[in-house]
């Protein structure tokens, strides 16, 4: 089965370089130089993952990512020359699954793409299983691992695969404090590095989708200096 990847970057040299490495791994690559070209491509071509440059000529990659997230669930990886924590947080907040900064190692990019595709494939295959195989139900929150569906007070939450995995891990370990390091290494499957804000940003986004106040959340609580827990 062919895996299609959308690469959106207005620098032909970078787009070509990314394309060469991805095609060498057997992926089908579609390259675009603008956000509008990307949207036009998606109108007639389904893709399994998108790599978006932040600096595009017609609109920012952040804006494009926001548009994609309103309609698509496939993983989005941000490719940016900006390396500040705020830029990374912005990308994750609006729905990106991962980011990598320029200049980058093409082999690292390929590894991150494969990691996201593995998670996405696992998510889709689990949706085909019979419901009820593993269900957590408490305080109005229902999480069904068999269908990857989550409802809060009978209202369905639209969660990305990563958000679902984080919430499942916390809820399946109720009462225990889970460190950001353990969450990251379990959910992302990568080594946790100091000053990594990825988990914090995804927790914030989860709370927003659950309508949780940041100061006194009912479900996901922060244990300062230790990690997160669900009581």
N, C-alpha and C positions, 0 to 999 in steps of 0.2 A: 504494500500500500504506500503510495507516494505521500510524502510530507511536504507541504507547501509553506514557505516562509516569505514574508513580506519585509523588504528592507527599504526604509525611507531615509534617504540622505542626499543632500544636494551637492555633495562632493563626489564626483564620479570615481576618483581614485579609491576612496574609502569604500564606496558601494561595490566597486569591482573586486576589491580585496576581500571584503566580507563574502561576496558571492562565490569567489574561487574556493575559499575554504569550506563554505557550506555545501557547495556542489560536490566537492571531493568526498564529502561524507554521505552523499546520495540524496541530499535534499533538493527540492525544486525551488528555485529562488526567483522572486519577482521584485525588481528594483524600481523605485520611484524617486523623483527628485523634489516633489512638492507634496504637501498634505492633500491637495485636491486630487492629484494623480493617484494617491493611495486610496482615497475614498472611491474614486472611479474604478480602480482595480477591484476593490472589495465588492462593488456592485455586481460584478459578474464572475468573480473568482473567490472561492472559499480558501482560507488559509488556516494554518495550525498555530502560527506564532508570528508576531510582528516585532521588528527591531526599528525603533524610531530615533532619529537624531533630534536633539532639542532645538537646534538652530536651523529652521527651515525658512525659505524665502517668503512664503505666503502666510504662514501662521506657525506658532511654536509647536514643538513636539508634545509639550505638556497639554496644549489645547486639543491637539489631535488625539492624544491618549484619552482625554476626557470624553471626546465624541465617540471613540471606539467603545469605551466602557458602557455607554448607554445602550449598546446593541450587541456587542460581542463579548464572549467569555474567554477567548484564546489568550495565552500568555503574551504580555507586552514587556519588552526589554528596552530600556532607554539608553541611548548612546550619546554621551555628552562630553564636551570639552570642559564643562564646569565641574569642579570637584568639591565645592563647598558642601557642608552638611545640609544647609538649607535647600540647595538645589536637589539633592538626593531625597530629602524629606518631601519636597514638593512633588517629585515624580511618583513616589510611593503613595502619597496621600490621594492623588487623583486617579490611582488605579494601576500603576505600573507594578509588575511583579519583581523586577530586578533592574539593575542599572550597571553600566560599566563606563569608565571615563577614558577619554582619548588623552594621549596615545594608549593603545591597548594591545595586548598580545592576542592575535587571532585564535590561537589554540585555547586560550582562556574563554574567549567569546563562544567558541564552538562548545566547550564544556558546559557553559552556563545555558546555552540553548538546549543542549541535550537534557540537562537537569530539569529545566522547565517543561520540556516535552514529556519526560517521564512522569512528572507530577500531573500534567494535564491528561495524559493517557490513562493513568490510574484513576483519575477523577471520572472520566467518561465511561470507563469500563465498569466502575462501581455502580453507575447509574443504571446499568442494564441488569443488575442483580435483583432478586426478589426483595421487596421492602420488608422491614421488620427484623433483619438479621442482627442488627445492633442498634438499639435505640436508647437514648438518654432522655428522660422526661422528669423535669422538676421545676417548680415555681413558674409554670407557664412557658418554659423553654423546652422545645422538643427537637432533638437532633437525631436524624436517621442516617446512620453511616451507610446503609445499604443503598439508599437512593440519593445520598448527599443533599438531603433537604433539611432545612432548619426553619422552624416557626417560633415566633414569640407572641404569646397571647393570641394564638390562632392566625397571626399575620406572617406570611412567608418572608424570610430575610433573603435578599439576593446577595449571596456570599461568593467570593472567588474561591478557587480550590485552596489557596494558602490560608485565607481567612477561616474557611471551614476546618482545615486541619488544626489551626491554632485553637479554635474554640473547642473542637473535639478533644484535643489533648488536655486542655485545662479542665473541661467538664468530666472527663473520664478519670481525672485525678483530683476529684473534689476534696477540698480541705487541705491539700498539699500545696506548698509553694513551689512553683516551677521557675527556675532561673531563666533569664533571657538567653543565656548561653545554651541551656538544654533545649529550649524551644527552637532556637535557630538551627542548631545542629540536627534536631529531629525532623523538623518540618522542611527546612531547606536542604538538608543533607550535606552541608558544607561546614568547614571549620569556622568557629566564631572568632572574630577579631575584636580587640578593644575598641571602644567608641563606635560600635556598630549600632545605629539607630533604627535599623530595619524593623526589629520586633516592636519597639515602642510605637512606631508609626502605624503598623498594622493593628496593634491593640487599640490605638486611638480611633482608627477607622472602623474597627469592629464595634466599639462603644457608640460611635455616631450612628451606625446602622441599627443598633439595638435601642437607640434613644436614651442612652445612659448618660447622666451628668458626670462630668469629668471629676468633680470634687468628691462626690459620694456615690459611686456606681453601685448598683445592686448586685450585679453578677461578677464582672471581672474586676478584682481589687488589686491595687498595687501595694506590695510590701516593700517599702523603700529600702534600697540597698541589697535586696534579696531577689525579688522576682515578682511573679503574678500568681494569683490563685482565684478559684471559684469556690465559694462556701456552699 
